[in-house]
């Protein structure tokens, strides 16, 4: 009995054993099967180590089509450029003036030491004053969710969820008068941790038509025919112990790609202040918003200077191109009330 013949009959011709046994009457069935098994084992050893056959989704398969990915990335690039172009050309128009834009920042809702009573009074005054509009410049909540700061959240009076409820309440109190909202470093921590710009989502749910950016807004504000170029950031590069608005004024001088008449900042909790300065031969205004976090344990521990008592900073714009400001929100409200009657007509 030739094992190779047996192999061909069984493996190549496909004969079953019942047809093969009678052809080899001198051999027991077990002997035939054993001979075939030994033959196959010898052939396998001669062939070398086995090579696997793999079926399924392999590393060599492209999960995404190359042309499709390229088309998507080009479309995203075009959209990004279109958005950046629109950011440079943003406009808010008022048919006539005067108007007063009140800049609020560093509310730190949910934090300890926040003067919520002062905030409540300020928002009520803005709401009831004709021609007065609020604008937010970041750090509207504490949002201690990253790194070592998350440990500070454990024993606090308000949870992160409660802080966002406060944010929604604050923005709702600003109502349809809200003009824009810029994020601060505290607001952005949710994005840094989870990739979600939750501040945008909250603003959108309450006032979807307002200007918004995580970092900076450039906007041309027209009052009648008068144009006022604004640049609003929570934090600016540079500092000086002698001038709270140093970083804003420095940007006006050296960052000509983003020219502005009025620069708004916050973040330092150092002071609420508005300072006129020489802006390339024109009069510019640098505004640093005051903080509603009036009692700051961190500032006390670090030895920071005590801030003045100014929180929201009002900026009044007129149809003839004048920029006015006051170190008192109440005084600005009195001025606006005197300019308009009860119906909001000049």
Secondary structure by P-SEA (a helix, b strand, c coil): ccaaaaaaacccccccaaaaaaacccccaaaaaaaaaaaaaaaaaaacbbbbbbbccccccccccaaaaaaaaaaaaaaaaaaaaaaabbbbbbccccbbbbbbccccccccccaaaaaaaaaaaaaacccbbbbbcccccccccccccccccccccccaaaaaaaaaaaaaaacccccbbbbcccccccccccccaaaaaaaaaccccbbbbccbbbbbbbcccbbbbbbbbcccccccccccaaaaaaaacccccccccbbbbccccccccccccccccbbbbbbbbbbcccccaaaaaacccccccccbbbbbbcccbbbbbcccaaaaaaaaaaaccccccc
